[in-house]
Amino acid sequence: MKVVQINTVYGKGSTGKIVKQIRQECLTQGIENIAACRYREGEAAGDTLCVSTWLDCHAHNRLARYTHRAGFYSYFRTALFLRKLKKQKPDILHLHNLHGSYINIPLLFGYIRKHHVKVVWTFHDCWPFTGYCPYYGVYGCLEWKNGCKKCCRETGVLNRHSAERSLKQKRKLTEGTDLTIVTPSRWLADIVRQTFFSQMPVVTIPNGLDLEVFRPRESDFREKHGIPQDKFVVLGVAAVWEKRKGLDDFIELAGRLDHDTYQIVLVGTSETVDRMLPQDIISIHRTEDQIGLAKIYSASDVFVNPTKDEVLGMVNIEANACGIPVVTYRSGGSQECINENSGIVVDCDDVDALERAVARIRDTHPFSKEDCISCASRYDARRQFRRYVDLYNDIQNASDNTI
């Protein structure tokens, strides 16, 4: 059996690492697995296929920025890539993110229908069933239920009604395909069943975590940053801090907590974010590596994730795996990552409840390190990525039985 995965990136970023780990698990199980990404960069400079080039992706991105039509350009580069794909003759095509301004989805799905290719599509966000929004909750918009006819984000003449047009095309393109959808959370699976994908099989496979990396570790983080041992460290981590990730609520929380008792640490910030933060927040732009991040988790007392729109919430799992409890909003799949023994879930945008939960954990210590680690153990990477291998085998065996 041969599987080809297609994603924006390979070996970096959350989705790129997932593609790499699935590929490694497949190779371990004797399944040929080839990864394809937008262009050669980092680990993708090795034995991966490239869909496009940096210049073509840049042009695609510029056009999509003005027309909100990501995924409908890069015609010639996609046509060349599909020639390579035809030579590979994959039994299963595994799609990941298609909206990174690098591939023409009408051409791609035309190839899929013409050659009767079996497809697995992992929805890492909501883009496949919206006009162009990877996340819609932060906008309070449910127009995808109505065909995105009244998009709350469209402005200007060029993109007027583009969301509605894009969504109609996505629906038409995926009709008649042998498609199995994978979602990282039950929350997203329930949403998908309310869309035009409702008649297609939906499987939930959470993203996996390397528990050899994320575990309680000896850490000198407090000493390096002059944090007294008796101070209660409140940690927040995000790849990009923005409103969707709850940056505004973290800033408000910082103004409420006693500075002599609590120390807030934010990881994943930037110079732009720094200008928005109170001076007493410790800002970490980037960590040395994942082990360095695990050391920061291990030196903290509670992890706060005020995300307002999240498919799963891997940072919650990382925190639990390092032995610290989580406080998160009831938004998307973020609440699925923890249980009653490893953290507290509060209503979205309720900073009062957020503050009370942090204070409760400091005052009563209701969650043990062992229970937090046990909760995270459900997301062991090998276990989760082996489920993809099982899914491939099930799809292939079903195909063999129909011949």
Secondary structure, DSSP 8 states (H G I E B T S, - for coil): -EEEEE-S-SSSHHHHHHHHHHHHHHHHTT-EEEEEESS--GGGGSS-EESS-HHHHHHHHHHHHHH--TTS--HHHHHHHHHHHHHH--SEEEE----SS---HHHHHHHHHHTT-EEEEE-SSSGGGSSS-S--GGGT--GGGGTSTT-SS--TTTTTTHHHHHHHHHHHHHTT-EEEEEESSHHHHHHHTTSTTTTS-EEE----B-TTTSS-----HHHHTT--TTSEEEEEE-SS-SGGGTHHHHHHHHHHS-TTTEEEEEES--HHHHTTS-TTSEEE---SSHHHHHHHHHT-SEEEE--SS-SS-HHHHHHHHTT--EEEES-TTGGGG--TTTEEEE-TT-HHHHHHHHHHHHHH--S-HHHHHHHHGGGBHHHHHHHHHHHHHHHHHHHHHH-
